[in-house]
Amino acid sequence: MSEEMPKKKMTKRSLPPEVRISIQACLDKKGEELIVLDLRKIASFTDYFIILHGNSSRQNTAIYESIEEELKKKNIRPLSVEGKERAEWILLDYGSFIVHVFSRNAREYYSLEKLWGDAPRISY
């Protein structure tokens, strides 16, 4: 009988530096109910989702700009950014992780946490 290696539990400290920088940038701009989903074992297109919401389109834009600015200091730029015009759902795709900055209503409507309910998560 072969023994399976124990799965390493995702912790706040085990997250990649660029994910931790993004999280801090979100929290600095008062992003709410931030969670990180670990998709490494269930998706092939990315490793992590960062999901949060703001209270206004202005706040969502500030969060998005903060993430971009902080990662740019480390010479990390998004592959694409979508939704910044309306700021109801701003998606920043960095390849190995994707940041979803929602309005409260859009977050409830799209419910990514439920869609990816099997993924391990960390709440902030």
Buried (B, 14 or more C-beta within 10 A) or exposed (E): EEEEEEEEEBEEEEBEEBBBBBBBBBBEBEBBEBBBBBBBEEBEEBBBBBBBBBEEBEBBBBBBBBBBEBBEEEEBEBEEBEBBEEBBBBBBBBEEBBBBBBBBEBBEEBEBBEEBEEBBBBEB
